[in-house]
């Protein structure tokens, strides 16, 4: 049950009545008004701008149209009051009879409460992490991994058909560097003194196990081969080893992608060639010259003919090269073929979760999608800002094992996946985030993940005690009208806002809204708990009042469903004991 959907249907019915009465034309579009919570809760439970949106169509003043709409709505028993405010807002306060139906609906839906069909089964591809397979994931990847996974969960919860995808950058120069770095560790494993790692190779110790595994499998056989023979062998071996490590690190964070797409298949399968031919047939490429880079051009820069994609015709700043000077394809050519492949799989929403340093890629990706999809699909890029690590306020030093960064696994192993996932969602994805190892493990209200999990654990504790002390109160129908305290009423309204919050968060791709909601719900619950310490009549278990106890225990179950369902979307465990 979504109370805002219910009210919207009532407002729509009122507008349709005005059409029947001739106050609105038959062709009037009745779909563009909003129904939402008022900014000030003192103004009511729900507000709509329907009168202001349709006043011009009705050829009347907004307040006059609002008066007629309000007159119709006041006849509905679900509204305690309907008032007109400002230029024509209609503020509605729901009746006391409405809220029991809402709470009954929450208990009936249980773990499905808040789930909706808003997405209509639209096929969405969410690509996230997609780190080069040249080393372990670092803490920068961690934020994008959590954001992308929570976004995928959120979209699924609201009715989208989601595919989680990882793009393996296993073509190009960086994997050759990986192969040469692994080969150096292979020689080391065979007993050679390799000395200092040469500049340009990966220095991290994470390649030592790869070198040992190569030595175990091939012995000294690879040493007898020229580089052009051993390099592809070592490259594939090292990529497989790195991807196994990456999958394992992601699994520690509760993340599993359904598709791992190899960039190399675009080259070896001829998909880039096919894409270029399609672009040529549609007149979207040409041979031309790019202007020099802005600022001071490189000393060796000279204009040259290149195969260019007409990106500027689709919103990009400049046209983009598809081939390098040596005739090989650019990274951008692979990006074009990859988008074409996604579109061929039927996705109509392509979500890219990228690091903040990839902001310059967004326009060109959007341009490719516009050109290839003809407007049938949307490409949406979400940039994740940096994470700064601290320990008791001091910056965390780099990892010795990784070489020049802190690995994702080091963070997860120290504080646990629940803490990492929740804390990564306590800020908007495009805002910087500070992560202090000491603070995130505090058991205080200043630690959001503890505060929310503690609310869930407290509820579970009360229900366990009730099962032992008053088992008869766990059965039968609650009498919701017994919930009369303002703290209880505030919680009921917070519960009622959960489905709308999910849909709003899904529309704008902001899973952090779920984390914010859970913190607010937990704060309301803890406030009620503390109030019960001061006023015994507000406690959840009152042995000599079975009706009130039964009602409050049912109320706790409704709160728990919201906490549980929201935490599940974030990928955080709803713990039962702390």
Number of C-alpha atoms within 10 A of each C-alpha: 21 19 22 20 14 12 21 21 13 16 21 17 16 18 23 18 15 19 17 12 10 11 17 23 15 12 8 13 12 17 10 10 17 13 21 19 18 17 11 8 10 8 17 19 21 21 25 23 19 25 28 21 18 22 18 13 15 18 12 15 15 21 19 16 24 24 18 15 23 21 14 17 21 15 12 13 13 18 18 16 17 24 18 19 13 8 14 22 20 27 23 25 18 19 14 14 14 14 19 16 12 18 22 18 15 24 17 13 15 17 17 14 22 25 22 20 12 16 18 11 14 16 19 25 24 24 26 25 27 21 18 19 23 25 22 25 27 20 21 20 21 25 27 26 26 27 28 28 27 27 24 27 20 27 29 22 24 23 19 22 17 22 17 20 21 18 18 18 19 21 19 13 9 16 22 19 17 24 25 21 26 29 26 21 28 29 20 17 21 15 9 11 11 13 7 7 13 11 7 9 16 23 19 18 14 20 26 19 15 24 23 19 18 25 20 13 9 12 15 14 11 19 13 9 11 9 14 8 11 17 21 14 14 25 22 16 17 27 22 15 18 22 19 14 18 23 16 15 22 21 13 16 23 15 18 15 17 11 13 14 17 15 19 16 15 21 16 11 10 12 19 23 17 14 21 19 14 14 18 13 10 11 11 17 21 16 12 15 15 16 12 12 9 6 6 7 11 9 6 5 9 11 10 11 12 18 20 20 28 21 23 14 14 17 16 18 12 17 23 20 25 22 16 12 12 6 10 10 18 15 16 18 22 22 18 23 23 21 21 19 16 15 19 11 11 13 21 19 20 22 22 21 25 25 20 18 11 13 13 9 13 17 18 23 20 20 23 24 23 19 18 20 17 10 11 12 18 17 21 17 20 22 21 27 20 20 17 14 20 16 14 11 13 9 13 16 12 13 14 12 14 19 14 14 18 21 22 23 22 15 19 20 13 12 14 15 21 21 21 24 24 24 22 23 22 18 19 17 25 13 12 13 20 15 19 18 19 12 15 20 15 14 14 13 15 11 16 24 26 21 20 26 24 22 26 27 18 20 20 19 15 14 21 13 12 21 13 9 12 17 13 13 23 18 11 11 12 21 15 21 12 13 17 10 10 10 17 19 13 15 22 21 14 17 22 21 19 24 21 20 15 24 22 15 19 25 14 9 21 21 30 22 20 26 24 15 20 26 23 16 23 24 18 18 23 19 14 20 19 12 15 14 11 10 10 11 13 22 17 23 23 17 13 9 11 15 17 24 25 26 24 25 21 25 22 19 20 25 24 22 21 26 24 21 23 24 24 16 22 25 20 22 14 21 17 15 12 11
